[in-house]
C-alpha cells in the first residue's frame, strides 16, 4: 500500500450550485418577487459609480435596457460611460491570472471582473467579495452574458463572454478586436466608441423583464441611489424598449419637499458632526449628517419609511423608526444617516456581502444606532409626535403620582416599615423566596460610592444581566437603557439573543463616564427588559405565569448625579403607553421598591387621563397603590422576627386567608382618605 502524499491539487467545485446558493441568499434577504432586479441594479450601478473617472460624477452615465433582437431573442444591456473601463493586466493562463489576483491591486479590474470571490475594493467602493458579478449569470436563463470595454488607461478594447459549461463557469476573452461581438450579434452591432463598459445578458429572467415594464426597476434605483442622483446630478436611464425613464430624486428626499418655506407641513432637523464616544472602538468616528423629517399630514411611502443608512452614496438598509422608538405614529418619521470616512470604513467591515444589512450588535454599529435612537426620540417629543414628559399635562400627572406615592409611603413609614422588603433576609425558620429562573440581575451595576450618588467625572459600570437558569434555550429581545427624571433616554442598547441554559447575557456600559455634556444634575433610572420571542416554551414561572411570545420581564434601579438620592419608599408610579391588551398594571422592582406602571392606553385607565378628570386619576392610583403596597408590606413584615401587622400569619395559614387580611389593612387606610 502506498504511503505519503498521493495527490495535491485545487479543490474541485460545482459552480452551478455556488451560483444557486448566491441567488438563494439574495432572494431570502430581499424577500419579494423582484429581488433579482433590486439586487442587480444595486450592484451594477455601484460598480459603475466606483469606476467613474471624475469623483464629481461629471460625464458619468449609466443605462439599462431590454432589447428584442430578430423579433424573438431578448437581451438585457447595461452600458456606462465616463468610467475607467476594465483596466489591468492581460493574462494567457491560470497561473498568470492567479498572480495578478494575489497583488490585490485596485486597478486590476479586468481580472477581478472575470473571477468570483475576488475584490480589491474598500469601504469607499460598493464591492466586497465580488458577489455582484455572479448576478449577471444568475440574471440569464441561459447562464450567459457578454461584455465589452474601452479602457480609459490605454484606450485598448476588450470583449468576451462568461457562461456555464459542464457545471463550471467558463470565460472567453478577446483583446483589441472590435469585430469580436459583431461575429456574434451581426454586422449591425456597434462596438463602444467611448470609454466605458457594456454588459449584455442573454435571455434575461422573466421577472427582470417585468420589473422594467411595471416600474419596479426605476423605483429600486431611485430609492437606492437617491443620494448620488441628488448630490451629483447623476444620469441613470432605463428602457423597456418602448419607454425611456430617467431616475429622479424621490419626492421625500427632494430639496423642494424638504424646504420649510415651500412645504410648511414638515418638521425637519439636521444634526452634523456627531462624535461617537471612544467606546465605539475608534477615536474619530463621526456621524457626518443625521436628518430627521416629520410630516403630520402624511405617512411616507413604504419604500421610504425608516432611517436610511447611507454608505458611498448608496442606501444599504432602512431601519424602521417604529422599531427604533416604540411609540404610535413613529412611521411618519423618516430620514437618513451619512457617515464620515473613518466610520464608513469601520461600518463596511460589518456589512454583509450583498450590501443589504449591517451587524448591529457589533461596535461601532450598536453605538451609532443608540445615538440615532436618542435623537429620534428627542425629535419626536420636540415636534409633539409623542407627548413630551415635561408637558404641562405630564406635570399634572407627575404631581398626582408623587402625592399619592408620598401618602402611602409616609403612612407605612409611620407604622415602622422601611420599604426594603424585596431585599430583606427571612426570619428564622423561613426560606428565602428563590430567584426566578429567567430574570434580570444588576449585580454588575457598580459605582464608586455605593450609595446611589455619582458625581461628574466618575465612572460607573452600568451592566444588566439577562439570566437563564432554565434547562432549555430561550430566544429573547434584551433592552437596557438609562432615562432621566423627565423620561428622556440618555443611553440605550437593544439586541436579539438566544439565551442558552444556565447562561447569562450582559448588556450595558462597562466604563461609563458621567459627563456634564450627557448628564445634568438630577435623578436617573437604569432599566432593563427582556421580551420572550418563543411561541410556546411549556414553562410557567411564579409571579410571571406562562412563558410565551411577548411576555416581558422588567427591572430597574435608580441613581442620582451631583445630588443625594431621594429617600426611598415602597412604591412609585409611572405612566406607560401600550396597545398590548395584557398591560393594565405592571410592576417593576427598583432599588427594593416597586414601580407601578399604569397603561394610559388601556380603555379603563384612559378615561382618567383628561386633565379635568385628574381627581379620578388620584383616586384610582390611591386604590391600586395601597393594595399593591400591602402585598409588599406582607413580605417585609413576615421577614421580621417581630411582625408589626401580620403577626397572626404563620406557616399553617391558608392562602385564602391572606388576601382578606391584606384587605383589612387596606380598608383601614382608605377609611382616612377623602
N, C-alpha and C positions, 0 to 999 in steps of 0.2 A: 504494500500500500504506500502511495506517495505521501511524503510529509513536506511541511513548509508551504510557502505561498504558491498557489497554483493559478491564481488569476488576480490581476489588478487592472481595473478599468473604471469607466464612468458608469454610475448607476443608470439603468435604463428607466424610461418614464413613458407614460401614456399621455400625450399632450391633449388628446380629446377629453380625457377625464379631468385633467387640470383645468381646461377651459370651462368645462361644465361646473366645476367647483367654484371657479371665479364668478361665473354667471349666477350661480345659486346664492353666493354671498351678497352680490349686489341686489338681487331680487328680494332676498329676505330683509335686507336693511331698508330698501326704499319702499317696498311693500305696496305697490299699486301696479295696475295693468301696464302703464307706460314707463316702467322702471328703466328699461334699456335706453329709451330716448333721454330721460333725465340724466342717466349716468354718462351717456355718450357725449352730450353737449358739455357737461361739466368738465370731463377730462380733456376733450379735444380742444375746446376753447382755451382752457388753462394752459395746455401745452403750447398752443399757438401764441398766446399772450406772453408766455415766458420767453419765447424765441423772437420777440419783436426787436427791431434794430434800434429804434428810439425809445428810451424809457418813458417819454411823454406819451407814447402811443401814436405820434404823428405818422401818417401814411400807413398805419396798420389797418388791415381789413380781414374779415372772416365771413365766409359764405358756406351755407349748407343747402343742398337742393336735391330733390329726387327727379330723376330723368328717365324717360322711356326711350329706349333705342330700338329701331326697326319695328316699332309698334308693340313689342311684347316684352323684351328684356328690360328690367328695372335696375337702375343704379342709384346709389346714394353718393353724391360727390361733395367733398369737403375741400374748400380751397382757401388758403390765406395769402395775404400779401404784406409787404413791409416787414418780413421776418427773415431770419438768418438762413433758413433752409436746413437741410440735413447735412450739416457740416461734419468734417472729421476725416480720419484716415481710411483709405480703401484697403481691403484685405482679399486674399485669394484662397485661404484655407482656415480651418477651425482654430489652428494653433495661433495664427496671426490675430484672429478675432479675439481669442481669449486674452492675449497680451494687451490688446487695445482696451478691453474692458477692465483689466487689472489696474490700468492707470487712473481710472475713475475721474478722468478729465471731463469737465462740463462741455467742452467744445466737441467731444466725440458723439455728436447727436445721432449720426447715421448708425453707428454700432449699437447704441442704446435703443434706438428705434426698432431695430430688427432682431432684438433679443428680449426674452422675458425675464422678469425679476431682476433687471439691472437698471439702475438710475443713478445719475450723479447730481441730482437736484438737491437743493437745500430748502430752508423754510421760506425763502423769497420766491420759490417756484411752487408749482402746483403738484408736481410728481412726487412719488415716494418710493415705490418699488417697481415702477414700470407696469403696474396693473392695467392702466388705461389703454395701453396698446393692444391688449388682448381683446378689448371691446370691438375693434374693427373686425376681427374674425368672428366674434360672437354675433355681431350685427348682420352677418351674411348667412343666408340659408344654405349657401354653398361653402361656407367657411373659407371665403376667398376675398382678398382685396388687392388692388393695385395702387401704386404710388409713383409720384414723380416729384422732383425738387430741383429748383435752380438756386444754387448756393450763392450767398452774398459774399463769402470769404474769397472764393476763387473763380466765381461765375461758371463753375462746372455743373453739368446736368447729370442727375442720377435718376434711374427709374427701376421699377421691379415689381415683384409680386410676392405675396405671402399666402399660403394655403395649407390645407391639411391633406396629407397623403400617408396611408398606412399608419394612422393614429399618431403621426408626427407632424409638427409644424415645419414646412419647407419654405425656403427663401430663394428667390431669384433676384439677382442684382445686375444692372447694366449701367455703365458709365459712358458719358459723352456720346450717347446715341439717341438723338431726339426722334428717331424713327421707331424706337422700340415699342411704344404703346400704339403707334399708328398701325403696326403689323397686327395688333390685337383688335383695335377698335375701328379700324378702317382709315382711309385717307382723309376723311372729313375731320378726324380728330386733330385738335390744335394743341401742341405742347405748350407748357408755360413759357411766356416771354419775359415775365418779370420775376424778380427774386421772390421765393416763397415755396410752398409745398401744396400738393394736391393728393387727396386720398379718394379712391374710387372703390366703393363697397359693392360687390356683385350680388344681385338678387337679395336686397335687404329684407329683414324680417317684416312681416305684415304689420305688426304693431308700430314699427318705426314709421312706415309709410302713413299709417293712420294718424300718428302724432303730428305729422306735418300738416295734414289736411284739416284736422279738427281744432287746431290752435294750441294743443298741449306743448309742442316743442318751443314755440315762441314764448309761452308763459314760463317754461322751465328756464330758458335763457335769461329772460328779464328778471326773474326772481333770484337767480344765482349771480348774474353778472351786473346787477344794477349799479354797484359802486364804480365798476370800470366804465360803464356807459356814462354815468353821471359826471365823474371827475375828468375823464379823458376824451369825452365825445367819441367813444369807440364805435366803429361801424360794424355791426353784426347783422347779416341778412340771411333769411331763409326763403325757400321757394318750394312749392309742391308741383312745379311745372305749369301751374296756372296763375298763381298769385304770389307776388313777392312781398315779403314783410320785413320791415327794419325794426330791430329790437329797440325799445324805448325804456326810459326810467319809469318804473311803476308809479302810479299816481301818489301812493302814500310815502314814496321816497323823493318825490319831485320837489324842487325848491319852491315852486309856487304854492303847492299844498302846505308846505311847512312854514310859509311866511305868514306870521300872525296879522300883518297888515292886510293880507289878501284873504286869509281864512281865519275869521275871528272866533270860530268854534274851538280851535285846537289850543291845547296847552303843550308846550314843548320846553324841555330843559336840556342843556348841553353841559356836560362835565368834562373838563380837559385835564390831561396830565395828572391822572390819579396814581399816586405812588403806592405800589403794593408793599406790605411790610416784608422785612428780611425773612420772616418765617415762610414766605412763599418759595424760598430757595434761591433767591438772587438779590443782589444789592441795588439793581437799577431796572426793575421790572415796572413798567408803567402802562396804564390804560391810556392810550393816546386820546381817545374820544369815546364817551358814552352818551348816546342821545336817547331820550325817552319822550314819547309822544302819546297824547290822550285826546280823543275827540268824543265828548259825551253824547253826541248826536248819532254816532255810528260805530259799528264794530268793524275793524279792518278785515279784508278778505282772509279766508283760512290760510292761504299760502303766504300771507304777510305776517300773520299773527305771531307774537313772541319776540324775543330778543335775538336778532341775527348776530351770530359770532363770525366776524369777518377775518379773513387772512389772505393776504396778497390780492386784495380786490375781489375776493370770491366769498360768498356765503357758504361756510362749512356746514353749519346747522342752525336751527332756531330753537331756543329754549322757551317753552310756553310760560307766559307770565303768570297764569293762574296756578302753575306748579311752583314757581319761584316765590310767589306771595299768595297764600291760600285764602283769598277773600273773594267774595262775589264781585263780578264786574271787571275783574283784572284782565280779561281777554281783550278789553278795549285799549289796554296799554301795549304799545309795541315800540320797537327801537332797534338800536344796533350798537355793537362794541367794535372799536378799532384799536389795535394794539401797536405798541412801538416795536422796533426791530428786535430787541432782546427778548421781550415777552413772546413775540411771534415765534422766534426760534425755539424757545423752550416749549411752547404750546404745540409746535409742529411735531415734537417728539412724542406727544400724547395723542396725536391724530391718527385715526385708522387709515389703512391703505386706500380705502375707497373715497376718502375726503368727505365723509358724511357725519362723523362724530368725534368727540374728544373723550378721553378718560377723565371724567370729572372727579373721581375720587383721589386723583394724584395731584401733587403740587406741580406747578402753580395754579392749575385749573380750579381746584377747590377753593383756593383763596380768592381768585378772580371772581368766581361765582358768588362767594359770600359778600363781596363788595357790591356786586351788581344787585343782589337781593336787597341789601340795606338801602341802596339808592332808589330802587323801585318802590319799596315800602314808604320811604320818606316822601317820594314824589307823589304817590297815591294819596297820602294824607294831605299833602300840600294842595292838591287840586280837588280835595274833598271827595275823591272816589271812595275812599274808606274813611270812616269817621276818625278824625284826629283825637287822640286821647286827651288833649288839652282843651278841647272844645268846651264851651260853657255848659252844654248838655252833660258832657262827661264829668265836669266838676260837680254838678248836682249829684250824679250817681256816686262819685267818689266820696262826697260829704256824707251821703246816706250810708254807704258801705262802712266808712270809718266810724260813724256814730254808732251804728248797730253793733259792730265788732267790739267797740270800746265798752258799750253797755254790758255785753255778755262777758267779756274778758274781766272787767272790773268786778262784776258780780261773783265770778268764780274765784278771783284772787282774794276777795273778802272772805270766802269760805276756806281759804288756805291752800288753793291749788296753784301750781306754778305754770302749768301748760307744757310740761315736759314728758307727758305720758308715753309718747312714742319711743322715748329712749330710756325709760325707767327700767331698772332691774326688778324682776318679780320678787314678791315677798317669799319668805322661806316656805318651801313645800310646793311652790308653783313653778311650772316650767315656762321658760320664755317662749313667746309666740315665734315660731320659726320664720325665717325669711322666705318670701315667695321664691319658688324655683326659677321663675322668669321675672327679673326685676332690674331696677336701675340702682346703681351704687355710686356714692360720692366719696368713697374712701380716698380717691386720688385728687380731691379738691383740697389744695394745701395753700395756706397763707402764712406769712412770717409771724403774725401776732397771734393767730388762733382765736381772736375774739370777734372776728367779723368786720374789723376796721382795716382799711387799706389806704395808704397814703400815696400821693403822686410819686412816681419813680420806683415804687416797689413792684416786684414781680410775683405773680401767683401762678400756681398750677391748677388750671380750671379744666379738669378732665372728668367726664362721666363714663361709667362703665355699664354696658348692657350685658347682664349675666344670664346664662342659660345653664341651670343645674338639672334640666330635664334629661331624659335618656334618648331624645330624638332631636334632630336639627330643626330649626325654625327660621323661616325667611322673614326678615323684618325691614322696616324703614327706621333708621336711627337718626334722630334730630337733637341737636344741642344748640342752645342759644343763650345770649345774655341780653336782658332788657333793662331799661331804666324805669324809674317810678311812673313815667308817663306812658310806658308801653312801647317806647321806641327801641327797635332792635339795634344793638351795638355790634354784635358778632353773631354769626350763625354758621352751622355746618349741617349737612344732610347727606346720608348715604344709604344705599341698599346693601344688605349683607345677609349671608346665610350664617346663622349663629349655630355652630356645631355643639353637640352635647358637651357639658362640663367645660365650656369656654366662655370668654367674655370679649366684648368688642369695645375698645377705648375710643373716645371721641372728645375733642376739645382742644385746648391750647396749653402746651407744656410750660412755656415761659412767657406768659402774657404780661407785658409791662403796662402798668396803669399810667397812661399819659394824659395830660390835660387836653390834648388835641382830640382824644377819643372819648374821655370820660370827664364829666363835670362833677362837682361836689353833690352828693346825694345818695339815695338808696338804689340798690340793684338786685336783680333776681337772676340766678344761674339755673337754667331749666333744661330738662332732658325728657325726651319722649320716645318710646318705641311703639311702632304700629305693626301688628301681626299681618302678614301678607298671604299666609296659607289658608286655603278654604276650610279644611276640617282636619284638626290635629288630634281629635279624640282625647283632649286633655281638658280638665276642669280645675281651676285654681281657687282657693279660698279668697274671698273678698273681690275676686275678679270675675269668676264664672267660667263659662266655656270659652276656650281659646279658639277664635275663628277670625277670618279675614276682617280687618277693620278695627279689631279690639285694640285699645290704646292703654299703655301703662305710662304714667307720668310721675315726675318728682321734681323738686326744686329746692334750692336753698338761697338764702339772702346774704348780701354783704353790703357794706357802705364804703364810700370813698370820701376821704378827708372829713369824716364825721363819725361820731359814735353811733352804732346801730340803734334803732328804736327798740324800746322794750318789747319783749315778745309776749304773745298771748296765745290762747287756744286756737283762735280762728282769724282768718282774713277772708274778704270777699273779692271776687274778680269776675267781671263780665266777660263772656266769650260770645262768639258768633259762629254758629254751625247749623247746617241744614240736615245733619245726621239726626234721625228721629230718636236714636238711643241716648242722645245727650240732652238731658234735662238739668240735672245737677251732677257735677263731677267733683270728686275730692282729690286733692293733690297734697302730699306731705311736703312741708318746707320748714327746715330748722325745728323739728319736733313740734310743729304746729300743723294745722290743717288749713289749706286754702280751698274755700268753697267756690267753685266756678259755676256760675249760673248762665244758662244759654239764652241770650236775649232774642234769638231767632225762634225759640220754642213758642208755639202759639199761646200756651198758658202764661208764660212769663212776659211775652211781647206786649200783652195788654197793660202791663205795669210800667212800660218804658216811656210813654209820653211824659214830658215834664210835669204836666198837670196831674198826673197820677203818681207823683213821687211819694206821697204818703202811703199809698197802697204798696208800692215797692218796699218802703220801710217796714211795713207790717209783714210782708211776705218774707223778707230776709230775716227778720227777727224770729219768726216762727220756725223757719228752716234752720237757722243758725243754732238755736237753743237745743233742738232735737239732735243735731249732729254733734254739738259740743258735749252734751251729756253722755253720748256714746263714748266720746274721748275721755270724759271725766271717769267713766266706769273703768277704763283701762288704767288710768293713773291711780285711782282710789284703790283698786284691787292689788296694785303693785306695792302699796304701802303696808308696813307692818300693822299700822293702826288706821284702818279706813275711816274717813270722816262722814261719808254718806251711806255707802253701800256695805255697811258692816254686817248686815244680815245675809249677804250673798256668800255662799261657800260652794265647795265642790259638789254638794248634793242638790243644789237648786236646779230646777228645770229651766230650760231656755225660754219657755213660755212665760216664766215669772219675771225674767229680766226686763223685758220691754215695759210691762206695767210699772215697775219700779222706776225706770227712766222717765216714763210719762208723768209719774207722781211729782218728780223734781221739776220737770218742765212746767207743769201746771202751777207749782208754787212761784216759779219765776214769772210766768206770764200774768199771774194774778196782780203783780205790782206794776204791770205796763199799761199805759193808757191806750 
